[in-house]
């Protein structure tokens, strides 16, 4: 049984995107932890995105 393993070339753009994604998730976790520590309810990330979207819709 021949099994070939294909190794994809390293793409610096994909590595940067993965790093940004990891940073985003880490930041979201920190925001949620602070939100919970203050006793707030709901998901702060959803509120944040909703606010940014609302600001972009109603900008002059």
Secondary structure, DSSP 8 states (H G I E B T S, - for coil): -----------HHHHHHHHHHHHHHHHHHHHHHHHHHTT--S-HHHHHHHHHHHHHHS--
